[in-house]
Amino acid sequence: MAVGDPLVILTALWELGLHTPLDRLWVRAFPFFAEPPGFGGRELLDSPEARAQFVSAWGFLALYALNALFNTFLGEELLLRGVLLPKMRGVFGRFDWLANGVLFGVYHLHQPWGIPGNIVSAAFLESYPARRWRSVWMSIVVHSGQSVFFLFLVLGLVFGLAR
């Protein structure tokens, strides 16, 4: 078992179990931070007609893959963990990983309903491991797991497997 394997499993458990309740508490305390109706795209895939539009939409799959590559890998991880995290040590000392997690949460201000969950997951599952093992690859693998998961879901839509 590689060092990153438990982190990928913890990330999946976090996303499936604890992230949502934490975000719900946040929105209950601050209802004006709630996700706008229709923003998440769940309604988009509710009808067979809507799902049928994705069949053979290879351009959509390519756009999703490019977005995952440039946002998750190059944008968030290389910038936040690869460039900023090592520099944050001089300002925040041994709590640089925690400050980096807070920065990641604030970076997602365009999705205010998820800020607390993003802070916790970024700090403990991405920033701390990147600092601990002195490798941005730890956070890239952990954070990109979600993108790979959704890539397979989109691939299923493109192949017409969603019913």
DSSP file (Angstrom, degrees, kcal/mol; ACC not computed):
  #  RESIDUE AA STRUCTURE BP1 BP2  ACC     N-H-->O    O-->H-N    N-H-->O    O-->H-N    TCO  KAPPA ALPHA  PHI   PSI    X-CA   Y-CA   Z-CA
    1    1 A M              0   0    0      0, 0.0     2,-0.1     0, 0.0     0, 0.0   0.000 360.0 360.0 360.0 126.7    0.0    0.0    0.0
    2    2 A A    >   -     0   0    0      1,-0.1     3,-0.9     2,-0.0     0, 0.0  -0.332 360.0-108.5 -75.8 161.5    1.4    3.4   -1.0
    3    3 A V  T 3> S+     0   0    0      1,-0.2     4,-0.5     2,-0.2    -1,-0.1   0.851 117.6  51.7 -59.3 -36.8    1.5    6.3    1.3
    4    4 A G  H 3> S+     0   0    0      1,-0.2     4,-2.2     2,-0.1    -1,-0.2   0.686  88.3  82.2 -77.0 -18.2   -1.2    8.1   -0.6
    5    5 A D  H <> S+     0   0    0     -3,-0.9     4,-2.2     1,-0.2     5,-0.2   0.923  91.5  46.7 -56.6 -50.6   -3.7    5.3   -0.6
    6    6 A P  H  > S+     0   0    0      0, 0.0     4,-2.9     0, 0.0    -1,-0.2   0.868 111.4  54.2 -60.4 -33.0   -5.1    5.9    2.9
    7    7 A L  H  X S+     0   0    0     -4,-0.5     4,-2.3     2,-0.2    -2,-0.2   0.892 107.3  49.2 -67.5 -38.6   -5.4    9.6    2.0
    8    8 A V  H  X S+     0   0    0     -4,-2.2     4,-2.2     2,-0.2    -1,-0.2   0.916 113.4  47.3 -65.2 -42.4   -7.4    8.8   -1.1
    9    9 A I  H  X S+     0   0    0     -4,-2.2     4,-2.5     2,-0.2    -2,-0.2   0.921 112.2  49.4 -64.9 -44.1   -9.7    6.5    1.0
   10   10 A L  H  X S+     0   0    0     -4,-2.9     4,-2.7     1,-0.2    -2,-0.2   0.888 109.8  52.5 -61.7 -38.6  -10.0    9.2    3.7
   11   11 A T  H  X S+     0   0    0     -4,-2.3     4,-2.8     2,-0.2    -1,-0.2   0.922 109.5  48.3 -63.0 -44.2  -10.9   11.8    1.1
   12   12 A A  H  X S+     0   0    0     -4,-2.2     4,-2.5     2,-0.2     5,-0.2   0.930 113.4  47.2 -62.1 -45.2  -13.6    9.6   -0.4
   13   13 A L  H  X>S+     0   0    0     -4,-2.5     4,-2.4     2,-0.2     5,-0.7   0.899 112.4  50.6 -62.4 -40.5  -15.0    8.9    3.1
   14   14 A W  I  X>S+     0   0    0     -4,-2.7     5,-2.8     2,-0.2     4,-0.9   0.943 113.1  44.9 -61.3 -48.9  -14.8   12.7    3.9
   15   15 A E  I  <5S+     0   0    0     -4,-2.8     5,-0.3     1,-0.2    -2,-0.2   0.870 119.4  41.8 -65.5 -37.1  -16.7   13.6    0.7
   16   16 A L  I  <5S+     0   0    0     -4,-2.5    -1,-0.2    -5,-0.2    -2,-0.2   0.792 131.3  15.3 -80.8 -28.4  -19.3   10.9    1.1
   17   17 A G  I  <5S+     0   0    0     -4,-2.4    -3,-0.2    -5,-0.2    -2,-0.1   0.844 127.4  22.9-116.9 -46.3  -19.9   11.2    4.9
   18   18 A L  I  X<S+     0   0    0     -4,-0.9     4,-1.9    -5,-0.7     5,-0.2   0.755 102.8  69.9-105.3 -27.1  -18.7   14.3    6.7
   19   19 A H  H  ><S+     0   0    0     -5,-2.8     4,-2.2     1,-0.2     5,-0.2   0.934 100.7  48.8 -59.2 -48.4  -18.3   17.1    4.2
   20   20 A T  H  > S+     0   0    0     -5,-0.3     4,-2.5    -6,-0.3    -1,-0.2   0.915 109.6  49.6 -63.8 -46.8  -22.1   17.5    3.6
   21   21 A P  H  > S+     0   0    0      0, 0.0     4,-2.2     0, 0.0    -1,-0.2   0.897 111.6  50.3 -60.8 -37.4  -23.2   17.7    7.3
   22   22 A L  H  X S+     0   0    0     -4,-1.9     4,-1.9     1,-0.2    -2,-0.2   0.923 111.8  47.3 -64.3 -43.2  -20.5   20.3    8.0
   23   23 A D  H  X S+     0   0    0     -4,-2.2     4,-2.5    -5,-0.2    -1,-0.2   0.870 109.4  54.4 -65.8 -36.1  -21.7   22.4    5.1
   24   24 A R  H  X S+     0   0    0     -4,-2.5     4,-2.5     2,-0.2    -1,-0.2   0.912 107.4  49.9 -63.9 -41.9  -25.3   22.0    6.2
   25   25 A L  H  X S+     0   0    0     -4,-2.2     4,-2.1     2,-0.2    -1,-0.2   0.918 110.8  50.6 -60.2 -43.0  -24.5   23.3    9.6
   26   26 A W  H  X S+     0   0    0     -4,-1.9     4,-2.3     1,-0.2    -2,-0.2   0.919 112.7  45.1 -60.1 -46.8  -22.7   26.3    8.0
   27   27 A V  H  < S+     0   0    0     -4,-2.5     6,-0.2     2,-0.2    -1,-0.2   0.839 110.1  55.0 -70.5 -32.5  -25.7   27.1    5.8
   28   28 A R  H  < S+     0   0    0     -4,-2.5    -1,-0.2    -5,-0.2    -2,-0.2   0.895 113.2  42.3 -65.4 -38.2  -28.1   26.6    8.7
   29   29 A A  H  < S+     0   0    0     -4,-2.1    -2,-0.2     1,-0.3    -1,-0.2   0.850 131.4  25.7 -74.3 -34.9  -26.0   29.2   10.7
   30   30 A F    ><  +     0   0    0     -4,-2.3     3,-2.3    -5,-0.2    -1,-0.3  -0.706  69.5 176.6-130.1  79.5  -25.7   31.5    7.6
   31   31 A P  G >  S+     0   0    0      0, 0.0     3,-1.7     0, 0.0    -1,-0.1   0.729  75.2  70.2 -61.4 -22.3  -28.6   30.8    5.3
   32   32 A F  G 3  S+     0   0    0      1,-0.3    81,-0.1    81,-0.0    -5,-0.1   0.592  91.5  62.3 -71.8  -7.1  -27.6   33.5    2.8
   33   33 A F  G <  S+     0   0    0     -3,-2.3    -1,-0.3    -6,-0.2    -6,-0.1   0.304  78.3 129.2 -94.3   7.5  -24.6   31.2    1.9
   34   34 A A  S <  S-     0   0    0     -3,-1.7    79,-0.1    -7,-0.2    80,-0.1  -0.243  70.5 -98.0 -65.6 150.7  -26.9   28.5    0.6
   35   35 A E        -     0   0    0      1,-0.1    -1,-0.1    78,-0.1     3,-0.1  -0.498  43.6-113.2 -66.5 130.6  -26.4   27.0   -2.8
   36   36 A P    >   -     0   0    0      0, 0.0     3,-2.0     0, 0.0     4,-0.4  -0.359  41.2 -91.1 -64.0 145.5  -28.7   28.6   -5.4
   37   37 A P  T 3  S+     0   0    0      0, 0.0    -3,-0.0     0, 0.0     0, 0.0  -0.324 111.4  13.4 -57.8 134.7  -31.3   26.3   -6.8
   38   38 A G  T 3  S+     0   0    0     -3,-0.1     3,-0.5     1,-0.0     6,-0.1   0.371  93.2 112.7  83.1  -5.2  -30.1   24.6  -10.0
   39   39 A F  S <  S+     0   0    0     -3,-2.0    -1,-0.0     1,-0.2    -4,-0.0   0.896  71.5  54.5 -68.2 -40.0  -26.5   25.5   -9.5
   40   40 A G  S    S-     0   0    0     -4,-0.4    -1,-0.2     1,-0.1    -5,-0.0   0.649 103.1-126.3 -73.2 -15.4  -25.2   22.0   -8.8
   41   41 A G  S  > S+     0   0    0     -3,-0.5     4,-0.8     3,-0.0     3,-0.4   0.527  71.2 127.2  84.7   5.3  -26.6   20.6  -12.0
   42   42 A R  T >4 S+     0   0    0      1,-0.2     3,-0.9     2,-0.2     4,-0.2   0.911  74.6  52.2 -61.0 -40.5  -28.6   17.8  -10.4
   43   43 A E  G >4 S+     0   0    0      1,-0.2     3,-1.2     2,-0.2     4,-0.4   0.779  97.3  69.6 -65.3 -26.1  -31.7   18.9  -12.2
   44   44 A L  G 34 S+     0   0    0     -3,-0.4     3,-0.3     1,-0.3    -1,-0.2   0.833 105.7  37.8 -61.2 -33.8  -29.8   18.8  -15.5
   45   45 A L  G << S+     0   0    0     -3,-0.9    -1,-0.3    -4,-0.8    -2,-0.2   0.269  88.6  96.9-104.4  11.5  -29.6   15.0  -15.4
   46   46 A D  S <  S+     0   0    0     -3,-1.2    -1,-0.2    -4,-0.2    -2,-0.1   0.800  78.1  58.2 -71.5 -28.8  -33.0   14.2  -13.9
   47   47 A S  S  > S-     0   0    0     -4,-0.4     4,-2.1    -3,-0.3     5,-0.2  -0.764  78.3-131.0-106.7 149.3  -34.7   13.5  -17.3
   48   48 A P  H  > S+     0   0    0      0, 0.0     4,-2.1     0, 0.0     5,-0.1   0.840 109.7  58.4 -61.3 -32.3  -33.8   11.0  -19.9
   49   49 A E  H  > S+     0   0    0      2,-0.2     4,-0.8     1,-0.2    -4,-0.0   0.909 106.5  47.1 -64.5 -41.0  -34.0   13.7  -22.5
   50   50 A A  H >4 S+     0   0    0      1,-0.2     3,-0.7     2,-0.2     4,-0.4   0.919 112.7  48.5 -67.4 -42.9  -31.3   15.7  -20.7
   51   51 A R  H >< S+     0   0    0     -4,-2.1     3,-1.4     1,-0.2     4,-0.5   0.853 103.9  62.2 -64.8 -33.4  -29.0   12.7  -20.3
   52   52 A A  H >< S+     0   0    0     -4,-2.1     3,-0.9     1,-0.3    -1,-0.2   0.778  91.5  66.4 -63.7 -26.2  -29.5   11.9  -24.0
   53   53 A Q  T << S+     0   0    0     -4,-0.8    -1,-0.3    -3,-0.7    -2,-0.2   0.728  97.6  54.5 -67.6 -20.6  -27.9   15.2  -25.0
   54   54 A F  T X  S+     0   0    0     -3,-1.4     3,-2.2    -4,-0.4    -1,-0.2   0.621  78.5 114.2 -88.2 -13.6  -24.6   14.0  -23.5
   55   55 A V  T <  S-     0   0    0     -3,-0.9   103,-0.2    -4,-0.5   104,-0.2  -0.404  94.9  -1.5 -62.9 128.7  -24.5   10.8  -25.6
   56   56 A S  T 3  S+     0   0    0    102,-3.1     2,-1.7     1,-0.2    -1,-0.3   0.661  89.2 141.9  62.6  20.4  -21.5   11.0  -28.0
   57   57 A A    X>  +     0   0    0     -3,-2.2     4,-1.6     1,-0.2     3,-0.5  -0.526  13.3 160.0 -87.9  69.9  -20.7   14.5  -26.7
   58   58 A W  H 3>  +     0   0    0     -2,-1.7     4,-2.4     1,-0.2    -1,-0.2   0.796  68.7  60.8 -65.3 -29.2  -16.9   13.9  -26.9
   59   59 A G  H 3> S+     0   0    0     -3,-0.3     4,-2.5     2,-0.2    -1,-0.2   0.886 103.0  51.1 -64.2 -38.2  -16.2   17.6  -26.9
   60   60 A F  H <> S+     0   0    0     -3,-0.5     4,-2.5     2,-0.2    -2,-0.2   0.912 109.9  49.5 -64.1 -42.8  -17.9   17.9  -23.5
   61   61 A L  H  X S+     0   0    0     -4,-1.6     4,-2.5     2,-0.2    -2,-0.2   0.918 111.3  49.3 -61.8 -43.3  -15.7   15.1  -22.2
   62   62 A A  H  X S+     0   0    0     -4,-2.4     4,-2.5     2,-0.2    -2,-0.2   0.907 110.8  50.1 -64.0 -41.9  -12.6   16.8  -23.6
   63   63 A L  H  X S+     0   0    0     -4,-2.5     4,-2.4     2,-0.2    -1,-0.2   0.905 110.9  49.3 -63.4 -40.7  -13.6   20.1  -22.0
   64   64 A Y  H  X S+     0   0    0     -4,-2.5     4,-2.7     2,-0.2    -2,-0.2   0.934 111.3  49.3 -63.2 -44.5  -14.2   18.4  -18.6
   65   65 A A  H  X S+     0   0    0     -4,-2.5     4,-2.4     1,-0.2    -2,-0.2   0.910 112.3  47.9 -62.5 -42.3  -10.8   16.7  -18.8
   66   66 A L  H  X S+     0   0    0     -4,-2.5     4,-2.9     2,-0.2     5,-0.3   0.907 111.5  50.5 -64.3 -41.0   -9.1   20.0  -19.7
   67   67 A N  H  X>S+     0   0    0     -4,-2.4     4,-2.8     2,-0.2     5,-0.6   0.924 111.0  48.8 -61.7 -44.3  -10.9   21.7  -16.8
   68   68 A A  I  X>S+     0   0    0     -4,-2.7     5,-1.3     3,-0.2     4,-1.0   0.917 114.2  46.6 -61.9 -43.1   -9.8   19.0  -14.4
   69   69 A L  I  <>S+     0   0    0     -4,-2.4     5,-2.2    -5,-0.2     4,-0.4   0.958 120.1  36.1 -64.2 -51.6   -6.2   19.2  -15.6
   70   70 A F  I  <>S+     0   0    0     -4,-2.9     5,-1.8     3,-0.2    -2,-0.2   0.840 125.1  38.0 -77.3 -32.4   -5.9   23.0  -15.5
   71   71 A N  I  <>S+     0   0    0     -4,-2.8     5,-3.6    -5,-0.3     6,-0.3   0.971 127.0  27.7 -81.8 -59.6   -8.0   23.7  -12.4
   72   72 A T  I  <XS+     0   0    0     -4,-1.0     5,-2.3    -5,-0.6     6,-0.2   0.964 132.3  29.8 -68.6 -54.0   -7.2   20.9  -10.0
   73   73 A F  I   XS+     0   0    0     -5,-1.3     5,-1.8    -4,-0.4    -3,-0.2   0.987 134.5  20.6 -75.4 -61.7   -3.7   20.0  -11.1
   74   74 A L  I   <S+     0   0    0     -5,-2.2     5,-0.5     3,-0.2    -3,-0.2   0.900 130.1  39.4 -79.4 -41.6   -2.1   23.1  -12.4
   75   75 A G  I  ><S+     0   0    0     -5,-1.8     4,-0.7    -6,-0.3     5,-0.4   0.994 126.4  20.3 -74.7 -64.9   -4.3   25.8  -10.8
   76   76 A E  I  >XS+     0   0    0     -5,-3.6     4,-2.4     3,-0.2     5,-0.6   0.962 128.9  36.7 -76.9 -52.3   -5.1   24.7   -7.3
   77   77 A E  I  >XS+     0   0    0     -5,-2.3     5,-2.0    -6,-0.3     4,-1.7   0.955 120.6  41.0 -73.9 -49.8   -2.5   22.1   -6.4
   78   78 A L  I  4XS+     0   0    0     -5,-1.8     5,-1.1    -6,-0.2    -1,-0.2   0.890 124.0  40.5 -66.5 -35.7    0.6   23.5   -8.0
   79   79 A L  I  X>S+     0   0    0     -4,-0.7     5,-2.7    -5,-0.5     4,-0.7   0.977 125.7  31.3 -73.4 -56.8   -0.2   27.1   -7.0
   80   80 A L  I  <>S+     0   0    0     -4,-2.4     5,-1.5    -5,-0.4    -3,-0.2   0.926 136.4  21.5 -73.1 -45.1   -1.6   26.6   -3.5
   81   81 A R  I  <<S+     0   0    0     -4,-1.7    -3,-0.2    -5,-0.6    -1,-0.1   0.838 128.7  43.1 -93.2 -35.7    0.5   23.6   -2.4
   82   82 A G  I  4<S+     0   0    0     -5,-2.0    -3,-0.2     3,-0.1    -4,-0.2   0.888 131.1  15.4 -79.0 -39.6    3.5   23.7   -4.7
   83   83 A V  I  X<S+     0   0    0     -5,-1.1     4,-0.9    -4,-0.7    -3,-0.2   0.877 131.4  35.8-100.7 -53.7    4.2   27.5   -4.7
   84   84 A L  I  ><S+     0   0    0     -5,-2.7     4,-2.0     1,-0.2     3,-0.2   0.891 106.7  62.2 -76.4 -40.1    2.4   29.1   -1.8
   85   85 A L  H  ><S+     0   0    0     -5,-1.5     4,-0.7     1,-0.2     3,-0.3   0.918 104.9  46.9 -56.3 -48.5    2.6   26.4    1.0
   86   86 A P  H >4 S+     0   0    0      0, 0.0     3,-0.5     0, 0.0     4,-0.3   0.871 114.7  48.1 -62.3 -32.7    6.5   26.4    1.2
   87   87 A K  H >< S+     0   0    0     -4,-0.9     3,-0.8     1,-0.2     4,-0.4   0.766 101.4  64.6 -76.2 -24.9    6.5   30.2    1.3
   88   88 A M  H >X S+     0   0    0     -4,-2.0     4,-3.1    -3,-0.3     3,-0.7   0.694  83.4  76.9 -72.7 -18.1    3.8   30.3    4.0
   89   89 A R  H <X S+     0   0    0     -4,-0.7     4,-1.8    -3,-0.5    -1,-0.2   0.876  89.2  57.1 -59.7 -38.0    6.1   28.6    6.5
   90   90 A G  H <4 S+     0   0    0     -3,-0.8    -1,-0.2    -4,-0.3    -2,-0.2   0.804 118.0  31.7 -64.0 -29.9    8.0   31.9    7.0
   91   91 A V  H <4 S+     0   0    0     -3,-0.7    -2,-0.2    -4,-0.4    -1,-0.2   0.858 132.0  28.2 -94.1 -44.0    4.8   33.7    8.0
   92   92 A F  H >< S-     0   0    0     -4,-3.1     3,-1.7     1,-0.3    -3,-0.2   0.457  87.3-158.2-104.0  -2.4    2.7   31.0    9.7
   93   93 A G  G >< S-     0   0    0     -4,-1.8     3,-1.4    -5,-0.4    -1,-0.3  -0.326  70.6  -6.8  62.7-137.1    5.5   28.7   11.0
   94   94 A R  G 3  S+     0   0    0      1,-0.3     3,-0.3     2,-0.1    -1,-0.3   0.549 132.6  63.2 -73.6  -5.2    4.4   25.1   11.8
   95   95 A F  G <>  +     0   0    0     -3,-1.7     4,-2.2     1,-0.2     3,-0.3   0.093  65.9 112.8-102.1  21.2    0.7   26.0   11.1
   96   96 A D  H <> S+     0   0    0     -3,-1.4     4,-2.3     1,-0.2    -1,-0.2   0.872  73.7  56.1 -59.1 -37.7    1.4   26.9    7.5
   97   97 A W  H  > S+     0   0    0     -3,-0.3     4,-1.7     2,-0.2    -1,-0.2   0.860 107.7  48.3 -63.7 -36.9   -0.6   23.9    6.4
   98   98 A L  H  > S+     0   0    0     -3,-0.3     4,-2.1     2,-0.2    -2,-0.2   0.916 111.6  48.6 -70.6 -43.6   -3.6   25.1    8.3
   99   99 A A  H  X S+     0   0    0     -4,-2.2     4,-2.4     1,-0.2    -2,-0.2   0.877 109.9  53.6 -61.9 -37.2   -3.3   28.6    6.9
  100  100 A N  H  X S+     0   0    0     -4,-2.3     4,-2.1     2,-0.2    -1,-0.2   0.878 107.0  51.4 -65.3 -38.0   -3.0   27.1    3.4
  101  101 A G  H  X S+     0   0    0     -4,-1.7     4,-2.1     2,-0.2    -2,-0.2   0.900 110.0  48.9 -64.2 -41.2   -6.3   25.2    4.1
  102  102 A V  H  X S+     0   0    0     -4,-2.1     4,-2.5     2,-0.2     5,-0.2   0.908 109.8  52.2 -64.2 -41.8   -8.0   28.4    5.1
  103  103 A L  H  X S+     0   0    0     -4,-2.4     4,-2.2     1,-0.2    -2,-0.2   0.898 108.1  51.6 -60.6 -40.5   -6.7   30.1    1.9
  104  104 A F  H  X S+     0   0    0     -4,-2.1     4,-0.9     2,-0.2    -1,-0.2   0.907 109.8  49.6 -62.5 -42.4   -8.1   27.2   -0.2
  105  105 A G  H >< S+     0   0    0     -4,-2.1     3,-0.7     1,-0.2    -2,-0.2   0.917 112.7  46.0 -62.6 -43.4  -11.5   27.6    1.5
  106  106 A V  H >< S+     0   0    0     -4,-2.5     3,-1.4     1,-0.2    -1,-0.2   0.834 103.5  63.9 -69.3 -31.8  -11.5   31.4    0.8
  107  107 A Y  H 3< S+     0   0    0     -4,-2.2     3,-0.4     1,-0.3    -1,-0.2   0.783  99.1  56.8 -59.2 -27.4  -10.3   30.7   -2.7
  108  108 A H  T X<  +     0   0    0     -4,-0.9     3,-2.2    -3,-0.7    -1,-0.3  -0.096  66.0 128.7 -96.0  34.4  -13.7   29.0   -3.2
  109  109 A L  T <   +     0   0    0     -3,-1.4    -1,-0.2     1,-0.3    -2,-0.1   0.742  61.8  71.0 -60.5 -24.5  -15.7   32.0   -2.2
  110  110 A H  T 3  S+     0   0    0     -3,-0.4    -1,-0.3     1,-0.3    -2,-0.1   0.618 104.3  42.7 -69.2 -11.0  -17.7   31.6   -5.3
  111  111 A Q  S X  S+     0   0    0     -3,-2.2     3,-2.0     1,-0.1    -1,-0.3  -0.605  72.3 168.0-128.4  69.8  -19.2   28.5   -3.6
  112  112 A P  G >   +     0   0    0      0, 0.0     3,-1.0     0, 0.0   -79,-0.1   0.723  68.0  69.3 -63.4 -21.6  -19.8   29.9    0.0
  113  113 A W  G 3  S+     0   0    0      1,-0.2   -86,-0.2     2,-0.1     4,-0.2   0.704 105.0  42.6 -67.8 -18.0  -21.9   26.9    1.0
  114  114 A G  G <> S+     0   0    0     -3,-2.0     4,-2.4    -6,-0.3    -1,-0.2   0.322  79.5 106.4-110.4   7.8  -18.8   24.7    0.9
  115  115 A I  H <> S+     0   0    0     -3,-1.0     4,-2.4    -4,-0.2     5,-0.2   0.923  80.3  47.5 -58.5 -50.0  -16.2   26.9    2.5
  116  116 A P  H  > S+     0   0    0      0, 0.0     4,-2.3     0, 0.0    -1,-0.2   0.926 114.6  46.5 -60.4 -42.8  -15.9   25.0    5.9
  117  117 A G  H  > S+     0   0    0      1,-0.2     4,-2.6     2,-0.2     5,-0.3   0.881 112.0  51.2 -64.9 -37.5  -15.7   21.6    4.2
  118  118 A N  H  X S+     0   0    0     -4,-2.4     4,-2.4     2,-0.2     5,-0.3   0.886 109.3  50.9 -66.5 -38.2  -13.1   22.9    1.8
  119  119 A I  H  X S+     0   0    0     -4,-2.4     4,-2.6    -5,-0.2     5,-0.2   0.952 113.6  44.0 -62.7 -49.3  -11.0   24.3    4.6
  120  120 A V  H  X S+     0   0    0     -4,-2.3     4,-2.5    -5,-0.2     5,-0.4   0.945 117.4  43.9 -63.5 -49.0  -11.1   21.0    6.5
  121  121 A S  H  X>S+     0   0    0     -4,-2.6     4,-2.1     1,-0.2     5,-0.5   0.913 116.2  47.1 -65.9 -41.0  -10.4   18.8    3.6
  122  122 A A  I  X>S+     0   0    0     -4,-2.4     5,-4.0    -5,-0.3     4,-1.0   0.920 115.8  44.9 -66.0 -42.8   -7.7   21.0    2.1
  123  123 A A  I  <>S+     0   0    0     -4,-2.6     5,-2.4    -5,-0.3    -2,-0.2   0.960 126.2  26.7 -66.4 -51.2   -5.9   21.4    5.5
  124  124 A F  I  <5S+     0   0    0     -4,-2.5    -3,-0.2    -5,-0.2    -2,-0.2   0.784 130.8  34.0 -88.1 -28.2   -5.9   17.8    6.6
  125  125 A L  I  <5S+     0   0    0     -4,-2.1    -3,-0.2    -5,-0.4    -2,-0.1   0.596 133.6  14.2-106.1 -12.5   -6.1   15.9    3.4
  126  126 A E  I  X<S+     0   0    0     -4,-1.0     4,-1.9    -5,-0.5    -3,-0.2   0.674 124.8  40.9-126.2 -55.4   -4.0   18.0    1.0
  127  127 A S  I  ><S+     0   0    0     -5,-4.0     4,-2.3     2,-0.2     5,-0.2   0.947 116.1  46.8 -68.4 -49.0   -1.9   20.7    2.7
  128  128 A Y  H  ><S+     0   0    0     -5,-2.4     4,-3.3    -6,-0.4     5,-0.2   0.941 114.6  46.3 -62.2 -47.3   -0.7   18.7    5.7
  129  129 A P  H  > S+     0   0    0      0, 0.0     4,-2.5     0, 0.0     6,-0.3   0.903 111.7  52.4 -61.4 -37.8    0.3   15.7    3.6
  130  130 A A  H  <>S+     0   0    0     -4,-1.9     5,-1.6     1,-0.2     4,-0.3   0.906 116.2  40.2 -62.6 -40.2    2.1   17.9    1.1
  131  131 A R  H ><5S+     0   0    0     -4,-2.3     3,-0.5     3,-0.2    -1,-0.2   0.916 114.5  52.3 -72.6 -44.1    4.1   19.6    3.8
  132  132 A R  H 3<5S+     0   0    0     -4,-3.3    -2,-0.2     1,-0.2    -1,-0.2   0.909 121.9  30.1 -61.0 -45.4    4.7   16.4    5.8
  133  133 A W  T 3<5S-     0   0    0     -4,-2.5    -1,-0.2    -5,-0.2    -2,-0.2   0.340 103.5-128.6 -98.4   6.2    6.1   14.5    2.8
  134  134 A R  T < 5S+     0   0    0     -3,-0.5     2,-0.3    -4,-0.3    -3,-0.2   0.880  71.6 112.9  49.4  46.1    7.5   17.6    1.1
  135  135 A S    >>< -     0   0    0     -5,-1.6     3,-0.9    -6,-0.3     4,-0.6  -0.955  60.0-155.3-150.1 126.5    5.8   16.7   -2.1
  136  136 A V  H 3> S+     0   0    0     -2,-0.3     4,-2.2     1,-0.2     5,-0.2   0.689  91.0  78.2 -70.6 -18.0    3.0   18.4   -4.0
  137  137 A W  H 3> S+     0   0    0      1,-0.2     4,-2.5     2,-0.2     5,-0.2   0.818  85.0  60.9 -63.0 -30.1    2.3   15.0   -5.6
  138  138 A M  H <> S+     0   0    0     -3,-0.9     4,-2.1     1,-0.2    -1,-0.2   0.956 110.0  39.6 -59.8 -49.5    0.5   13.9   -2.4
  139  139 A S  H  X S+     0   0    0     -4,-0.6     4,-2.9     1,-0.2     5,-0.3   0.845 113.2  55.8 -71.2 -32.7   -2.0   16.6   -2.7
  140  140 A I  H  X S+     0   0    0     -4,-2.2     4,-2.4     2,-0.2    -1,-0.2   0.939 110.4  44.8 -63.5 -46.2   -2.3   16.2   -6.5
  141  141 A V  H  X S+     0   0    0     -4,-2.5     4,-0.9     2,-0.2    -2,-0.2   0.933 117.4  44.4 -63.1 -46.6   -3.2   12.5   -6.1
  142  142 A V  H  < S+     0   0    0     -4,-2.1     3,-0.5    -5,-0.2     4,-0.5   0.937 118.9  41.2 -65.6 -47.5   -5.6   13.1   -3.3
  143  143 A H  H >X S+     0   0    0     -4,-2.9     3,-0.7     1,-0.2     4,-0.7   0.838 112.2  55.0 -71.9 -33.1   -7.3   16.2   -4.9
  144  144 A S  H 3X S+     0   0    0     -4,-2.4     4,-2.5    -5,-0.3    -1,-0.2   0.659  87.2  80.5 -76.9 -14.3   -7.4   14.7   -8.4
  145  145 A G  H 3X S+     0   0    0     -4,-0.9     4,-2.3    -3,-0.5    -1,-0.2   0.896  92.4  50.5 -56.3 -40.4   -9.2   11.6   -7.2
  146  146 A Q  H <> S+     0   0    0     -3,-0.7     4,-2.3    -4,-0.5    -1,-0.2   0.904 109.6  50.2 -64.7 -41.9  -12.4   13.5   -7.3
  147  147 A S  H  X S+     0   0    0     -4,-0.7     4,-2.0     2,-0.2    -2,-0.2   0.898 110.7  49.0 -64.8 -40.1  -11.7   14.7  -10.9
  148  148 A V  H  X S+     0   0    0     -4,-2.5     4,-1.9     2,-0.2    -2,-0.2   0.911 109.4  53.0 -65.5 -42.0  -11.0   11.1  -12.0
  149  149 A F  H  X S+     0   0    0     -4,-2.3     4,-1.6     1,-0.2    -2,-0.2   0.939 112.9  43.1 -57.2 -49.0  -14.2    9.9  -10.4
  150  150 A F  H  X S+     0   0    0     -4,-2.3     4,-2.8     1,-0.2    -1,-0.2   0.807 106.8  62.0 -70.2 -28.6  -16.3   12.5  -12.3
  151  151 A L  H  X S+     0   0    0     -4,-2.0     4,-2.3     1,-0.2    -1,-0.2   0.911 105.4  47.0 -60.8 -41.0  -14.3   11.9  -15.5
  152  152 A F  H  X S+     0   0    0     -4,-1.9     4,-2.1     2,-0.2    -2,-0.2   0.866 110.7  52.1 -69.0 -35.6  -15.6    8.3  -15.4
  153  153 A L  H  X S+     0   0    0     -4,-1.6     4,-1.8     2,-0.2    -2,-0.2   0.934 111.7  45.8 -64.0 -44.7  -19.2    9.5  -14.7
  154  154 A V  H  X S+     0   0    0     -4,-2.8     4,-2.6     1,-0.2    -2,-0.2   0.895 110.1  54.9 -64.3 -39.2  -19.0   11.9  -17.7
  155  155 A L  H  X S+     0   0    0     -4,-2.3     4,-2.3     1,-0.2    -1,-0.2   0.896 105.9  52.6 -60.3 -39.9  -17.5    9.1  -19.8
  156  156 A G  H  <>S+     0   0    0     -4,-2.1     5,-2.9     2,-0.2     6,-0.6   0.886 109.6  48.9 -61.7 -39.6  -20.6    7.0  -18.8
  157  157 A L  H ><5S+     0   0    0     -4,-1.8     3,-0.9     3,-0.2    -2,-0.2   0.921 110.6  50.2 -64.3 -43.8  -22.9    9.8  -20.0
  158  158 A V  H 3<5S+     0   0    0     -4,-2.6  -102,-3.1     1,-0.3    -2,-0.2   0.877 110.8  49.0 -64.8 -37.7  -21.0   10.1  -23.3
  159  159 A F  T 3<5S-     0   0    0     -4,-2.3    -1,-0.3  -104,-0.2    -2,-0.2   0.566 116.0-117.6 -76.8  -7.7  -21.2    6.3  -23.9
  160  160 A G  T < 5S+     0   0    0     -3,-0.9    -3,-0.2    -4,-0.5    -2,-0.1   0.760  74.0 132.3  79.7  25.9  -24.9    6.5  -23.1
  161  161 A L      < +     0   0    0     -5,-2.9     2,-0.4    -6,-0.2    -4,-0.2   0.650  41.9  95.3 -85.0 -15.4  -24.8    4.2  -20.1
  162  162 A A              0   0    0     -6,-0.6    -9,-0.0     1,-0.1     0, 0.0  -0.612 360.0 360.0 -78.5 131.2  -26.8    6.5  -17.8
  163  163 A R              0   0    0     -2,-0.4    -1,-0.1  -112,-0.0  -111,-0.0   0.369 360.0 360.0-121.3 360.0  -30.5    5.6  -17.7
